Amino acid sequence: MKKCLCIIPARGGSKRIPHKNIVDFKGAPIISYSIKAVQQSGLADEIMVSTDDQAIADVAIKYGAKVPFFRDASTSNDQAGVAAVLVEVVNEYKKRGIEFEYVLAVYATQPLLKPENLVKAFELLSTTEGAESICTVEQYSYPPQRATIIVDGELKQLHPENYYARSQDLQPIYHDCNQFFLFKTYALLRDQKLYTEHTLPFILAESESQDIDTPEDWKLMEMKYDLLHGHHE
């Protein structure tokens, strides 16, 4: 049994930013940053990219990841969840007689990923009694309990009962920030979800993570990257 398999899911069909997983970010294809961070962490026995796209596979291999097989058509569409992709990959390795104790899933568009955070997460998961997985989250910067919605063109409070509540009295609410997940393999295979029964949070600051869906998100990622690396125009 090997220790850790890193899977980087990288589908070819991205609607809003075509081929976003290999678009140039600050002089290198964006996926190369994820590969490099995992390499530097020293955690993974194998770093593989799960893709349905030859161009992505070529870039991944150039930067030191493996693409031992291509993704099945059933997990290549928009609806296929990341968990289904991870399970498919683990089972494919199993068929080849290779099993791993841990699975690290890293998103392909994460230049802010820090190797030392991967190391911390691994220490946390391997030393916490009963823990089965870790998910990167960040706190909502504004309390969602004070959200407003628009009904028939007018502004209404979603939770009017919180109108007088002080921010510090409202429970902090977090969202997954799509940087990485770490699993004990058995729990991933059992639950087939990104959140296993016993998931620990790995809390990131807003400046440390950015999901990329739109060109505006891409610009935010560049700004945060410069902030993190002290680059000034």
Solvent accessible surface area in square Angstrom, and as a share of the most:
residue,aa,sasa,rsa
1,M,169,0.76
2,K,96,0.41
3,K,91,0.39
4,C,0,0.00
5,L,0,0.00
6,C,0,0.00
7,I,0,0.00
8,I,0,0.00
9,P,21,0.13
10,A,1,0.00
11,R,64,0.23
12,G,11,0.10
13,G,39,0.37
14,S,25,0.16
15,K,153,0.65
16,R,155,0.57
17,I,21,0.10
18,P,100,0.63
19,H,72,0.32
20,K,37,0.16
21,N,13,0.07
22,I,36,0.18
23,V,50,0.29
24,D,89,0.46
25,F,0,0.00
26,K,86,0.37
27,G,66,0.64
28,A,22,0.17
29,P,24,0.15
30,I,0,0.00
31,I,0,0.00
32,S,7,0.05
33,Y,30,0.11
34,S,0,0.00
35,I,0,0.00
36,K,109,0.46
37,A,6,0.04
38,V,1,0.00
39,Q,81,0.36
40,Q,118,0.52
41,S,15,0.10
42,G,64,0.62
43,L,17,0.08
44,A,25,0.20
45,D,78,0.41
46,E,20,0.09
47,I,19,0.10
48,M,0,0.00
49,V,0,0.00
50,S,2,0.01
51,T,0,0.00
52,D,55,0.29
53,D,25,0.13
54,Q,109,0.48
55,A,44,0.34
56,I,0,0.00
57,A,2,0.01
58,D,77,0.40
59,V,28,0.16
60,A,0,0.00
61,I,96,0.49
62,K,154,0.65
63,Y,73,0.28
64,G,47,0.45
65,A,5,0.04
66,K,113,0.48
67,V,23,0.13
68,P,53,0.33
69,F,29,0.12
70,F,94,0.39
71,R,21,0.08
72,D,76,0.40
73,A,87,0.67
74,S,76,0.49
75,T,12,0.07
76,S,22,0.14
77,N,72,0.37
78,D,72,0.37
79,Q,158,0.70
80,A,28,0.22
81,G,42,0.40
82,V,37,0.21
83,A,11,0.09
84,A,48,0.37
85,V,3,0.02
86,L,0,0.00
87,V,13,0.07
88,E,42,0.19
89,V,0,0.00
90,V,11,0.06
91,N,59,0.30
92,E,42,0.19
93,Y,6,0.02
94,K,84,0.36
95,K,160,0.68
96,R,121,0.44
97,G,66,0.63
98,I,53,0.27
99,E,80,0.36
100,F,11,0.04
101,E,87,0.39
102,Y,13,0.05
103,V,0,0.00
104,L,1,0.00
105,A,1,0.00
106,V,0,0.00
107,Y,37,0.14
108,A,5,0.04
109,T,11,0.06
110,Q,1,0.01
111,P,8,0.05
112,L,3,0.01
113,L,11,0.06
114,K,48,0.20
115,P,30,0.19
116,E,92,0.41
117,N,11,0.05
118,L,1,0.01
119,V,52,0.30
120,K,113,0.48
121,A,0,0.00
122,F,22,0.09
123,E,100,0.45
124,L,71,0.35
125,L,0,0.00
126,S,51,0.33
127,T,111,0.64
128,T,47,0.27
129,E,170,0.76
130,G,53,0.51
131,A,3,0.03
132,E,11,0.05
133,S,0,0.00
134,I,0,0.00
135,C,2,0.01
136,T,0,0.00
137,V,17,0.10
138,E,14,0.06
139,Q,88,0.39
140,Y,94,0.36
141,S,94,0.61
142,Y,137,0.52
143,P,29,0.18
144,P,40,0.25
145,Q,26,0.11
146,R,51,0.19
147,A,33,0.25
148,T,72,0.42
149,I,74,0.37
150,I,127,0.65
151,V,65,0.38
152,D,142,0.74
153,G,70,0.67
154,E,104,0.47
155,L,124,0.62
156,K,94,0.40
157,Q,58,0.26
158,L,86,0.43
159,H,71,0.32
160,P,84,0.53
161,E,131,0.59
162,N,25,0.13
163,Y,128,0.49
164,Y,193,0.73
165,A,29,0.22
166,R,142,0.52
167,S,62,0.40
168,Q,132,0.59
169,D,88,0.46
170,L,25,0.12
171,Q,141,0.63
172,P,71,0.45
173,I,65,0.33
174,Y,86,0.33
175,H,60,0.27
176,D,42,0.22
177,C,6,0.04
178,N,35,0.18
179,Q,1,0.01
180,F,0,0.00
181,F,0,0.00
182,L,1,0.00
183,F,0,0.00
184,K,42,0.18
185,T,13,0.08
186,Y,123,0.47
187,A,0,0.00
188,L,0,0.00
189,L,38,0.19
190,R,114,0.41
191,D,37,0.19
192,Q,102,0.45
193,K,128,0.54
194,L,34,0.17
195,Y,113,0.43
196,T,10,0.06
197,E,124,0.56
198,H,95,0.42
199,T,41,0.24
200,L,40,0.20
201,P,80,0.50
202,F,25,0.10
203,I,103,0.52
204,L,5,0.02
205,A,54,0.42
206,E,91,0.41
207,S,46,0.30
208,E,34,0.15
209,S,2,0.01
210,Q,23,0.10
211,D,56,0.29
212,I,1,0.01
213,D,58,0.30
214,T,43,0.25
215,P,81,0.51
216,E,127,0.57
217,D,28,0.14
218,W,28,0.10
219,K,130,0.55
220,L,68,0.34
221,M,0,0.00
222,E,56,0.25
223,M,124,0.56
224,K,32,0.14
225,Y,25,0.09
226,D,23,0.12
227,L,130,0.65
228,L,64,0.32
229,H,85,0.38
230,G,48,0.46
231,H,92,0.41
232,H,164,0.73
233,E,200,0.90
